[in-house]
């Protein structure tokens, strides 16, 4: 009897120690970003982003005076996230709030032009006429279907869809409460953007992805991690021992919600496999890449680099990456943007890394991005982009049957997607909050493809 009670108490204490800070950290960060970056209502956020078990037990206290959110469960495991203009929200981890607020980020001003008068894709002026190759009725029907909720027990929660055909924005649709100016989470779309930023430094001759990654923790030639290349990190074949599970406290949840320096935390991990020999999807790899960008660019120019080297060149004036408490952008997960900005990013890859006649990414980078390494048996991943390879649940079957094999895509939690289909002349963005399998993305893509004559 007493042993059973003791075991229960031990479990409760362990759960509170390990899992509650993840729950409260997730809630504080979500509430902070959705309120102060996206401008959404607290009740709406708690009903949707935080309305499922066990997050529904978390209490969120919003302070509009200092733009912060503090979350706890029965007063335990308090976590606080603060909003700072221009760089979004950051969880306070390992350092003091005063230290965090004293950090300086020099973010360049966006173009003063009225983008409504500038033609797409650099601006937001959309042509009234579209290609005769598009069956507008079929295309509109495909978009309408993606916003329906046919199953009362499952929710697609589609919030935005943008379709670009042959470079032209030909259709877009938004859920009530969202519009073309709404900044929405891309989640792991951030990985693909981090990859693009690595590409810009490769083009400048600042990085060689085939050389050992410049990670201070691995500088010793005798350290087996020293052999890890930047390409290994891009392809998720670093070999680091890292568990990517979101249903419990794991390496990824500890990294995102408990650590101040996410790259350093990941870099401290030991090897599980020889580098290059095994595919293991890891947000930690992406954050090491993000810190490599910081080290390469230098402290003076780092905060502004994504804006100057990528976002503003593409007209992505409504895109916001968020840093961890160490000041490094969370290259695995935290990127806010409008659906149109995500479409612009996809269009860069559709155009083989060229924008307005300027080569942004190295020659051949997009082809490499869409090529899986030999160690990836499913052939479904390149340079921080997913590919139309084999289905992990049915390894003998293609993931997206009936969809062109050259499709590659950005993939974020909740079915945030940027599909790039060069042979179909398509870039498709879908944003939402699907927490189950109710969104049939294969049907969604095929319906849009079918609208092209």
BALO-113776 format. One record per residue (C-alpha): residue number from 1; z, y, x; residue in three letters. Coordinates in Angstrom, 2 decimals. Layout:
{site NUM {Z Y X} 'ALA'} ...
! end
This chain:
{site 1 {0.00 0.00 0.00} 'UNK'} {site 2 {1.09 2.54 2.62} 'UNK'} {site 3 {-1.67 1.42 4.95} 'UNK'} {site 4 {-4.23 2.02 2.21} 'UNK'} {site 5 {-2.83 5.49 1.52} 'UNK'} {site 6 {-2.86 6.26 5.24} 'UNK'} {site 7 {-6.48 5.16 5.56} 'UNK'} {site 8 {-7.44 7.36 2.61} 'UNK'} {site 9 {-5.66 10.33 4.19} 'UNK'} {site 10 {-7.37 9.69 7.51} 'UNK'} {site 11 {-10.75 9.58 5.76} 'UNK'} {site 12 {-10.05 12.81 3.87} 'UNK'} {site 13 {-8.98 14.60 7.05} 'UNK'} {site 14 {-11.99 13.27 8.94} 'UNK'} {site 15 {-14.38 14.30 6.16} 'UNK'} {site 16 {-12.84 17.75 5.99} 'UNK'} {site 17 {-13.06 18.15 9.76} 'UNK'} {site 18 {-16.62 16.85 10.15} 'UNK'} {site 19 {-18.50 17.51 6.91} 'UNK'} {site 20 {-16.93 20.54 5.22} 'UNK'} {site 21 {-18.01 23.00 7.95} 'UNK'} {site 22 {-21.58 21.79 7.48} 'UNK'} {site 23 {-21.36 22.36 3.73} 'UNK'} {site 24 {-19.81 25.79 4.03} 'UNK'} {site 25 {-22.08 26.78 6.90} 'UNK'} {site 26 {-25.18 25.82 4.91} 'UNK'} {site 27 {-23.91 27.70 1.85} 'UNK'} {site 28 {-22.98 30.88 3.73} 'UNK'} {site 29 {-26.30 30.97 5.58} 'UNK'} {site 30 {-28.35 30.25 2.46} 'UNK'} {site 31 {-26.53 32.76 0.30} 'UNK'} {site 32 {-26.73 35.45 2.97} 'UNK'} {site 33 {-30.46 35.07 3.62} 'UNK'} {site 34 {-31.50 34.63 0.00} 'UNK'} {site 35 {-29.48 37.70 -1.05} 'UNK'} {site 36 {-29.96 40.17 1.79} 'UNK'} {site 37 {-33.44 39.17 2.99} 'UNK'} {site 38 {-35.06 37.95 -0.23} 'UNK'} {site 39 {-33.11 40.23 -2.58} 'UNK'} {site 40 {-32.16 37.48 -5.00} 'UNK'} {site 41 {-29.19 37.29 -7.37} 'UNK'} {site 42 {-26.06 35.32 -6.40} 'UNK'} {site 43 {-25.99 33.33 -9.64} 'UNK'} {site 44 {-29.65 32.36 -9.22} 'UNK'} {site 45 {-29.02 31.17 -5.65} 'UNK'} {site 46 {-25.93 29.17 -6.64} 'UNK'} {site 47 {-27.79 27.59 -9.54} 'UNK'} {site 48 {-30.79 26.56 -7.46} 'UNK'} {site 49 {-30.37 26.46 -3.68} 'UNK'} {site 50 {-26.66 25.55 -3.92} 'UNK'} {site 51 {-26.42 23.96 -7.33} 'UNK'} {site 52 {-26.42 20.31 -6.30} 'UNK'} {site 53 {-23.62 17.97 -5.19} 'UNK'} {site 54 {-21.60 18.44 -2.99} 'UNK'} {site 55 {-22.55 22.11 -2.39} 'UNK'} {site 56 {-21.54 22.95 -5.95} 'UNK'} {site 57 {-17.91 22.66 -4.79} 'UNK'} {site 58 {-18.31 25.47 -2.26} 'UNK'} {site 59 {-17.01 28.93 -3.15} 'UNK'} {site 60 {-19.13 31.80 -1.87} 'UNK'} {site 61 {-17.69 35.28 -1.47} 'UNK'} {site 62 {-20.27 38.04 -1.00} 'UNK'} {site 63 {-19.33 41.33 0.66} 'UNK'} {site 64 {-22.05 43.88 0.03} 'UNK'} {site 65 {-20.09 46.43 2.04} 'UNK'} {site 66 {-20.69 44.71 5.38} 'UNK'} {site 67 {-23.59 42.51 4.21} 'UNK'} {site 68 {-21.84 39.19 4.73} 'UNK'} {site 69 {-21.06 35.94 2.94} 'UNK'} {site 70 {-17.97 33.80 3.47} 'UNK'} {site 71 {-17.96 30.25 2.11} 'UNK'} {site 72 {-15.14 27.71 1.82} 'UNK'} {site 73 {-13.97 24.62 -0.07} 'UNK'} {site 74 {-10.49 25.09 -1.52} 'UNK'} {site 75 {-9.88 27.67 1.18} 'UNK'} {site 76 {-10.80 25.19 3.94} 'UNK'} {site 77 {-13.59 25.20 6.54} 'UNK'} {site 78 {-14.40 28.89 6.14} 'UNK'} {site 79 {-17.79 29.91 7.46} 'UNK'} {site 80 {-19.17 33.44 7.56} 'UNK'} {site 81 {-22.75 34.62 7.87} 'UNK'} {site 82 {-23.66 38.25 8.52} 'UNK'} {site 83 {-26.87 40.12 7.77} 'UNK'} {site 84 {-28.37 42.52 10.30} 'UNK'} {site 85 {-31.35 44.71 9.50} 'UNK'} {site 86 {-34.56 43.42 11.03} 'UNK'} {site 87 {-33.24 40.01 12.10} 'UNK'} {site 88 {-31.79 38.53 8.94} 'UNK'} {site 89 {-28.66 36.40 8.76} 'UNK'} {site 90 {-26.68 34.52 11.40} 'UNK'} {site 91 {-23.64 32.26 11.16} 'UNK'} {site 92 {-20.63 33.25 13.25} 'UNK'} {site 93 {-20.04 30.30 15.57} 'UNK'} {site 94 {-17.97 30.21 18.78} 'UNK'} {site 95 {-18.08 33.98 19.28} 'UNK'} {site 96 {-16.33 36.76 17.43} 'UNK'} {site 97 {-17.88 38.77 14.64} 'UNK'} {site 98 {-17.53 41.88 16.80} 'UNK'} {site 99 {-19.50 40.23 19.59} 'UNK'} {site 100 {-22.19 39.12 17.17} 'UNK'} {site 101 {-22.55 42.53 15.59} 'UNK'} {site 102 {-22.76 44.19 19.01} 'UNK'} {site 103 {-25.96 42.32 19.90} 'UNK'} {site 104 {-29.07 44.50 20.17} 'UNK'} {site 105 {-32.51 43.39 18.97} 'UNK'} {site 106 {-35.42 45.77 19.55} 'UNK'} {site 107 {-37.85 44.90 16.77} 'UNK'} {site 108 {-41.15 46.87 16.76} 'UNK'} {site 109 {-42.11 48.76 13.66} 'UNK'} {site 110 {-44.81 47.25 11.50} 'UNK'} {site 111 {-48.05 49.07 10.86} 'UNK'} {site 112 {-47.65 52.25 8.83} 'UNK'} {site 113 {-50.92 51.50 7.02} 'UNK'} {site 114 {-50.92 50.83 3.30} 'UNK'} {site 115 {-51.92 47.16 3.40} 'UNK'} {site 116 {-53.08 47.36 -0.24} 'UNK'} {site 117 {-56.09 49.32 1.00} 'UNK'} {site 118 {-56.84 47.03 3.94} 'UNK'} {site 119 {-59.12 44.07 3.26} 'UNK'} {site 120 {-57.72 40.55 3.45} 'UNK'} {site 121 {-56.73 38.87 5.71} 'UNK'} {site 122 {-55.51 41.79 7.81} 'UNK'} {site 123 {-54.37 43.51 4.63} 'UNK'} {site 124 {-53.78 42.72 0.97} 'UNK'} {site 125 {-56.94 44.04 -0.67} 'UNK'} {site 126 {-58.56 41.04 -2.32} 'UNK'} {site 127 {-62.24 40.85 -3.27} 'UNK'} {site 128 {-63.05 40.67 -6.98} 'UNK'} {site 129 {-65.83 38.17 -6.36} 'UNK'} {site 130 {-65.39 34.69 -4.95} 'UNK'} {site 131 {-67.73 32.09 -3.52} 'UNK'} {site 132 {-70.02 30.39 -6.06} 'UNK'} {site 133 {-68.84 27.13 -4.50} 'UNK'} {site 134 {-65.54 27.54 -6.34} 'UNK'} {site 135 {-65.10 26.27 -9.89} 'UNK'} {site 136 {-62.56 28.88 -10.95} 'UNK'} {site 137 {-61.47 27.02 -14.09} 'UNK'} {site 138 {-60.72 23.84 -12.14} 'UNK'} {site 139 {-58.93 25.79 -9.43} 'UNK'} {site 140 {-56.75 27.63 -11.94} 'UNK'} {site 141 {-55.98 24.34 -13.68} 'UNK'} {site 142 {-54.90 22.82 -10.37} 'UNK'} {site 143 {-52.53 25.72 -9.73} 'UNK'} {site 144 {-51.17 25.63 -13.26} 'UNK'} {site 145 {-50.42 21.92 -12.97} 'UNK'} {site 146 {-48.45 22.48 -9.77} 'UNK'} {site 147 {-46.06 24.78 -11.66} 'UNK'} {site 148 {-45.44 22.43 -14.59} 'UNK'} {site 149 {-42.25 20.40 -15.02} 'UNK'} {site 150 {-43.37 17.14 -16.71} 'UNK'} {site 151 {-40.14 15.26 -15.96} 'UNK'} {site 152 {-36.93 16.80 -17.33} 'UNK'} {site 153 {-34.87 14.76 -14.84} 'UNK'} {site 154 {-36.80 15.94 -11.80} 'UNK'} {site 155 {-37.77 19.46 -10.87} 'UNK'} {site 156 {-40.79 20.51 -8.81} 'UNK'} {site 157 {-39.62 24.14 -8.67} 'UNK'} {site 158 {-42.92 25.43 -7.31} 'UNK'} {site 159 {-42.52 29.12 -6.47} 'UNK'} {site 160 {-45.80 30.10 -4.88} 'UNK'} {site 161 {-49.28 28.74 -4.24} 'UNK'} {site 162 {-52.00 30.51 -2.26} 'UNK'} {site 163 {-55.49 29.10 -1.72} 'UNK'} {site 164 {-57.83 30.39 0.99} 'UNK'} {site 165 {-61.43 29.14 1.01} 'UNK'} {site 166 {-63.74 29.92 3.91} 'UNK'} {site 167 {-61.37 32.71 4.96} 'UNK'} {site 168 {-61.18 34.33 1.53} 'UNK'} {site 169 {-58.06 34.33 -0.65} 'UNK'} {site 170 {-59.49 32.84 -3.85} 'UNK'} {site 171 {-56.37 32.07 -5.89} 'UNK'} {site 172 {-52.61 32.59 -5.96} 'UNK'} {site 173 {-49.85 32.00 -8.47} 'UNK'} {site 174 {-46.11 32.70 -8.51} 'UNK'} {site 175 {-43.15 31.48 -10.54} 'UNK'} {site 176 {-41.20 34.04 -12.61} 'UNK'} {site 177 {-39.06 36.15 -10.31} 'UNK'} {site 178 {-41.40 35.74 -7.32} 'UNK'} {site 179 {-44.50 37.66 -6.25} 'UNK'} {site 180 {-46.76 38.35 -3.28} 'UNK'} {site 181 {-43.99 40.41 -1.63} 'UNK'} {site 182 {-41.25 37.78 -1.94} 'UNK'} {site 183 {-39.95 36.49 1.39} 'UNK'} {site 184 {-39.25 32.78 1.08} 'UNK'} {site 185 {-37.84 30.13 3.38} 'UNK'} {site 186 {-40.37 28.19 5.41} 'UNK'} {site 187 {-37.73 25.92 6.92} 'UNK'} {site 188 {-39.54 23.66 9.41} 'UNK'} {site 189 {-42.70 25.73 9.18} 'UNK'} {site 190 {-40.76 27.56 11.89} 'UNK'} {site 191 {-41.53 24.64 14.22} 'UNK'} {site 192 {-45.27 25.23 13.90} 'UNK'} {site 193 {-44.82 28.95 14.52} 'UNK'} {site 194 {-42.70 28.17 17.60} 'UNK'} {site 195 {-45.56 25.98 18.82} 'UNK'} {site 196 {-48.00 28.86 18.36} 'UNK'} {site 197 {-45.74 31.15 20.41} 'UNK'} {site 198 {-45.67 28.55 23.18} 'UNK'} {site 199 {-49.46 28.56 22.94} 'UNK'} {site 200 {-49.65 32.33 23.49} 'UNK'} {site 201 {-47.63 31.95 26.71} 'UNK'} {site 202 {-49.88 29.11 27.86} 'UNK'} {site 203 {-52.90 31.37 27.31} 'UNK'} {site 204 {-51.24 34.06 29.43} 'UNK'} {site 205 {-50.69 31.56 32.22} 'UNK'} {site 206 {-46.92 31.81 31.89} 'UNK'} {site 207 {-46.36 28.16 30.96} 'UNK'} {site 208 {-47.89 24.82 31.89} 'UNK'} {site 209 {-47.00 22.31 29.20} 'UNK'} {site 210 {-47.67 19.33 31.49} 'UNK'} {site 211 {-45.00 20.40 33.95} 'UNK'} {site 212 {-41.27 19.62 33.55} 'UNK'} {site 213 {-39.75 21.88 30.89} 'UNK'} {site 214 {-37.85 24.80 32.47} 'UNK'} {site 215 {-34.48 23.81 31.05} 'UNK'} {site 216 {-31.52 24.83 33.26} 'UNK'} {site 217 {-29.44 21.82 32.22} 'UNK'} {site 218 {-32.14 19.48 33.57} 'UNK'} {site 219 {-32.95 21.22 36.86} 'UNK'} {site 220 {-31.65 18.37 39.04} 'UNK'} {site 221 {-34.55 16.17 40.16} 'UNK'} {site 222 {-32.27 13.14 39.82} 'UNK'} {site 223 {-31.55 13.89 36.17} 'UNK'} {site 224 {-33.82 11.66 34.00} 'UNK'} {site 225 {-34.20 14.60 31.63} 'UNK'} {site 226 {-35.93 16.55 34.42} 'UNK'} {site 227 {-39.10 14.56 33.66} 'UNK'} {site 228 {-39.31 15.91 30.09} 'UNK'} {site 229 {-42.36 18.15 29.81} 'UNK'} {site 230 {-43.00 21.00 27.39} 'UNK'} {site 231 {-45.68 18.80 25.84} 'UNK'} {site 232 {-43.08 16.08 25.23} 'UNK'} {site 233 {-40.98 18.64 23.37} 'UNK'} {site 234 {-44.00 19.79 21.35} 'UNK'} {site 235 {-44.90 16.21 20.42} 'UNK'} {site 236 {-41.30 15.17 19.63} 'UNK'} {site 237 {-41.36 12.59 22.42} 'UNK'} {site 238 {-38.68 14.12 24.65} 'UNK'} {site 239 {-36.63 10.92 24.53} 'UNK'} {site 240 {-33.40 12.82 23.88} 'UNK'} {site 241 {-30.73 11.08 21.84} 'UNK'} {site 242 {-30.74 13.25 18.70} 'UNK'} {site 243 {-30.11 12.20 15.08} 'UNK'} {site 244 {-31.99 14.17 12.40} 'UNK'} {site 245 {-30.05 13.31 9.22} 'UNK'} {site 246 {-29.23 15.93 6.59} 'UNK'} {site 247 {-27.23 13.79 4.18} 'UNK'} {site 248 {-24.23 13.71 6.51} 'UNK'} {site 249 {-22.82 15.37 9.60} 'UNK'} {site 250 {-25.28 14.55 12.37} 'UNK'} {site 251 {-26.79 16.18 15.45} 'UNK'} {site 252 {-29.06 18.40 13.39} 'UNK'} {site 253 {-26.45 19.58 10.90} 'UNK'} {site 254 {-23.89 20.15 13.66} 'UNK'} {site 255 {-26.49 22.15 15.56} 'UNK'} {site 256 {-27.54 24.34 12.65} 'UNK'} {site 257 {-24.12 25.03 11.16} 'UNK'} {site 258 {-21.53 24.63 13.92} 'UNK'} {site 259 {-23.12 25.76 17.18} 'UNK'} {site 260 {-23.70 29.24 18.58} 'UNK'} {site 261 {-26.37 28.17 21.13} 'UNK'} {site 262 {-28.50 25.53 19.46} 'UNK'} {site 263 {-30.79 24.95 22.44} 'UNK'} {site 264 {-27.90 24.46 24.84} 'UNK'} {site 265 {-26.28 22.01 22.44} 'UNK'} {site 266 {-29.48 19.95 22.26} 'UNK'} {site 267 {-30.13 20.15 26.00} 'UNK'} {site 268 {-26.71 18.61 26.63} 'UNK'} {site 269 {-27.75 15.37 24.94} 'UNK'} {site 270 {-28.49 12.26 26.98} 'UNK'} {site 271 {-31.68 10.23 27.01} 'UNK'} {site 272 {-32.30 7.43 24.53} 'UNK'} {site 273 {-35.88 6.66 25.66} 'UNK'} {site 274 {-38.13 7.48 28.58} 'UNK'} {site 275 {-39.82 10.82 27.96} 'UNK'} {site 276 {-43.19 10.45 26.30} 'UNK'} {site 277 {-42.59 6.87 25.21} 'UNK'} {site 278 {-41.15 7.24 21.69} 'UNK'} {site 279 {-41.60 9.61 18.74} 'UNK'} {site 280 {-38.31 10.96 17.37} 'UNK'} {site 281 {-38.57 13.99 15.08} 'UNK'} {site 282 {-35.91 16.44 16.26} 'UNK'} {site 283 {-35.18 20.04 15.34} 'UNK'} {site 284 {-33.32 20.18 18.63} 'UNK'} {site 285 {-36.58 19.87 20.58} 'UNK'} {site 286 {-37.94 22.87 18.69} 'UNK'} {site 287 {-34.92 25.01 19.54} 'UNK'} {site 288 {-35.24 24.13 23.22} 'UNK'} {site 289 {-38.84 25.35 22.97} 'UNK'} {site 290 {-37.59 28.55 21.38} 'UNK'} {site 291 {-35.18 29.15 24.27} 'UNK'} {site 292 {-37.99 28.46 26.76} 'UNK'} {site 293 {-39.92 31.29 25.12} 'UNK'} {site 294 {-36.89 33.55 25.57} 'UNK'} {site 295 {-36.47 32.61 29.23} 'UNK'} {site 296 {-40.18 33.06 29.92} 'UNK'} {site 297 {-40.59 36.41 28.17} 'UNK'} {site 298 {-37.30 37.88 29.43} 'UNK'} {site 299 {-34.43 39.53 27.59} 'UNK'} {site 300 {-36.05 42.96 27.36} 'UNK'} {site 301 {-39.11 41.81 25.41} 'UNK'} {site 302 {-37.89 38.62 23.76} 'UNK'} {site 303 {-36.77 39.95 20.36} 'UNK'} {site 304 {-40.06 41.76 19.84} 'UNK'} {site 305 {-42.30 39.04 21.27} 'UNK'} {site 306 {-43.07 37.05 18.07} 'UNK'} {site 307 {-44.02 40.29 16.33} 'UNK'} {site 308 {-46.19 41.71 19.10} 'UNK'} {site 309 {-47.81 38.47 20.24} 'UNK'} {site 310 {-48.41 36.89 16.84} 'UNK'} {site 311 {-47.16 38.32 13.54} 'UNK'} {site 312 {-48.51 41.86 13.66} 'UNK'} {site 313 {-51.82 40.74 15.15} 'UNK'} {site 314 {-52.35 38.54 12.09} 'UNK'} {site 315 {-51.16 41.12 9.56} 'UNK'} {site 316 {-47.96 39.09 9.00} 'UNK'} {site 317 {-45.90 42.20 8.30} 'UNK'} {site 318 {-43.49 40.40 5.96} 'UNK'} {site 319 {-42.34 37.64 8.30} 'UNK'} {site 320 {-38.81 37.40 9.65} 'UNK'} {site 321 {-37.44 34.88 12.17} 'UNK'} {site 322 {-33.65 34.61 12.32} 'UNK'} {site 323 {-31.57 34.02 15.49} 'UNK'} {site 324 {-28.54 31.87 16.20} 'UNK'} {site 325 {-25.33 33.43 17.47} 'UNK'} {site 326 {-26.60 33.29 21.08} 'UNK'} {site 327 {-29.55 35.51 20.14} 'UNK'} {site 328 {-32.27 32.85 20.31} 'UNK'} {site 329 {-34.55 32.56 17.29} 'UNK'} {site 330 {-33.89 29.30 15.43} 'UNK'} {site 331 {-37.34 27.94 16.13} 'UNK'} {site 332 {-36.71 24.77 14.17} 'UNK'} {site 333 {-35.76 26.11 10.79} 'UNK'} {site 334 {-35.17 29.79 10.09} 'UNK'} {site 335 {-38.29 31.72 9.20} 'UNK'} {site 336 {-38.78 33.89 6.13} 'UNK'} {site 337 {-42.21 35.05 5.02} 'UNK'} {site 338 {-44.38 35.75 2.03} 'UNK'} {site 339 {-46.82 33.10 0.86} 'UNK'} {site 340 {-49.68 35.31 2.01} 'UNK'} {site 341 {-48.20 35.60 5.50} 'UNK'} {site 342 {-47.88 31.84 5.74} 'UNK'} {site 343 {-51.54 31.63 4.65} 'UNK'} {site 344 {-52.49 34.04 7.44} 'UNK'} {site 345 {-50.75 31.78 9.94} 'UNK'} {site 346 {-52.68 28.78 8.62} 'UNK'} {site 347 {-55.90 30.77 8.82} 'UNK'} {site 348 {-55.32 31.38 12.54} 'UNK'} {site 349 {-55.41 27.62 13.08} 'UNK'} {site 350 {-58.36 27.18 10.72} 'UNK'} {site 351 {-60.21 29.70 12.93} 'UNK'} {site 352 {-59.39 27.70 16.08} 'UNK'} {site 353 {-56.82 30.22 17.30} 'UNK'} {site 354 {-59.09 33.26 17.04} 'UNK'} {site 355 {-58.31 36.36 14.96} 'UNK'} {site 356 {-60.65 39.33 14.49} 'UNK'} {site 357 {-62.59 38.24 17.54} 'UNK'} {site 358 {-59.49 37.97 19.75} 'UNK'} {site 359 {-58.44 34.59 21.07} 'UNK'} {site 360 {-54.72 34.33 20.30} 'UNK'} {site 361 {-54.28 30.67 21.24} 'UNK'} {site 362 {-55.82 28.91 24.26} 'UNK'} {site 363 {-59.23 27.29 24.01} 'UNK'} {site 364 {-58.65 23.73 22.81} 'UNK'} {site 365 {-55.05 24.37 21.68} 'UNK'} {site 366 {-55.76 23.73 18.01} 'UNK'} {site 367 {-57.56 20.48 18.82} 'UNK'} {site 368 {-54.59 19.37 20.93} 'UNK'} {site 369 {-52.25 20.41 18.13} 'UNK'} {site 370 {-54.03 18.06 15.74} 'UNK'} {site 371 {-54.10 15.12 18.19} 'UNK'} {site 372 {-51.22 12.61 18.16} 'UNK'} {site 373 {-49.84 11.17 21.41} 'UNK'} {site 374 {-50.36 7.48 22.10} 'UNK'} {site 375 {-46.64 6.80 21.58} 'UNK'} {site 376 {-46.77 8.00 17.97} 'UNK'} {site 377 {-47.71 4.78 16.21} 'UNK'} {site 378 {-48.19 6.46 12.83} 'UNK'} {site 379 {-50.57 9.04 14.35} 'UNK'} {site 380 {-48.98 11.66 12.14} 'UNK'} {site 381 {-47.76 14.39 14.52} 'UNK'} {site 382 {-49.22 16.73 17.11} 'UNK'} {site 383 {-47.83 19.96 18.57} 'UNK'} {site 384 {-45.10 20.64 15.97} 'UNK'} {site 385 {-47.64 20.08 13.17} 'UNK'} {site 386 {-47.95 17.02 10.95} 'UNK'} {site 387 {-51.25 15.13 10.69} 'UNK'} {site 388 {-52.89 13.02 8.00} 'UNK'} {site 389 {-51.83 9.81 9.71} 'UNK'} {site 390 {-50.24 6.67 8.29} 'UNK'} {site 391 {-47.48 6.60 5.69} 'UNK'} {site 392 {-44.09 5.77 7.23} 'UNK'} {site 393 {-43.13 3.72 4.15} 'UNK'} {site 394 {-46.49 1.93 4.11} 'UNK'} {site 395 {-47.71 1.95 7.74} 'UNK'} {site 396 {-51.03 0.33 6.87} 'UNK'} {site 397 {-51.96 3.13 4.46} 'UNK'} {site 398 {-53.06 6.70 5.09} 'UNK'} {site 399 {-50.43 9.29 4.10} 'UNK'} {site 400 {-52.91 11.33 2.01} 'UNK'} {site 401 {-55.64 8.99 0.73} 'UNK'} {site 402 {-58.78 10.75 -0.41} 'UNK'} {site 403 {-57.89 13.88 1.58} 'UNK'} {site 404 {-60.07 14.67 4.63} 'UNK'} {site 405 {-58.70 12.99 7.77} 'UNK'} {site 406 {-58.90 16.25 9.73} 'UNK'} {site 407 {-56.19 17.85 7.60} 'UNK'} {site 408 {-53.08 18.93 9.53} 'UNK'} {site 409 {-50.16 20.82 8.12} 'UNK'} {site 410 {-46.84 22.62 8.49} 'UNK'} {site 411 {-44.01 20.87 6.68} 'UNK'} {site 412 {-40.66 22.36 5.67} 'UNK'} {site 413 {-37.69 21.14 3.63} 'UNK'} {site 414 {-38.19 21.33 -0.13} 'UNK'} {site 415 {-41.98 20.84 0.23} 'UNK'} {site 416 {-42.79 24.09 1.98} 'UNK'} {site 417 {-46.34 23.43 3.13} 'UNK'} {site 418 {-49.32 25.02 4.87} 'UNK'} {site 419 {-52.25 22.59 4.63} 'UNK'} {site 420 {-55.19 23.28 6.95} 'UNK'} {site 421 {-58.41 21.39 6.14} 'UNK'} {site 422 {-61.22 22.55 8.46} 'UNK'} {site 423 {-63.88 20.26 6.94} 'UNK'} {site 424 {-63.02 21.54 3.46} 'UNK'} {site 425 {-62.88 25.20 4.60} 'UNK'} {site 426 {-59.40 25.34 3.08} 'UNK'} {site 427 {-55.96 26.70 3.85} 'UNK'} {site 428 {-53.42 25.98 1.10} 'UNK'} {site 429 {-49.84 27.25 0.94} 'UNK'} {site 430 {-47.24 25.75 -1.38} 'UNK'} {site 431 {-43.65 27.01 -1.45} 'UNK'} {site 432 {-40.81 25.82 -3.65} 'UNK'} {site 433 {-37.59 23.84 -3.82} 'UNK'} {site 434 {-38.38 20.21 -4.59} 'UNK'} {site 435 {-35.35 18.06 -3.82} 'UNK'} {site 436 {-36.87 14.76 -4.94} 'UNK'} {site 437 {-40.32 13.15 -5.01} 'UNK'} {site 438 {-41.48 14.92 -8.17} 'UNK'} {site 439 {-44.11 17.02 -6.36} 'UNK'} {site 440 {-47.23 14.89 -5.88} 'UNK'} {site 441 {-48.76 16.72 -2.96} 'UNK'} {site 442 {-51.62 14.25 -2.57} 'UNK'} {site 443 {-52.74 14.94 -6.15} 'UNK'} {site 444 {-52.16 18.67 -5.63} 'UNK'} {site 445 {-54.46 18.80 -2.60} 'UNK'} {site 446 {-57.11 16.60 -4.19} 'UNK'} {site 447 {-57.19 18.74 -7.33} 'UNK'} {site 448 {-57.84 21.85 -5.26} 'UNK'} {site 449 {-60.51 20.09 -3.22} 'UNK'} {site 450 {-62.14 18.95 -6.48} 'UNK'} {site 451 {-62.51 22.58 -7.57} 'UNK'} {site 452 {-65.05 23.12 -4.79} 'UNK'} {site 453 {-68.55 22.23 -5.91} 'UNK'} 
! end
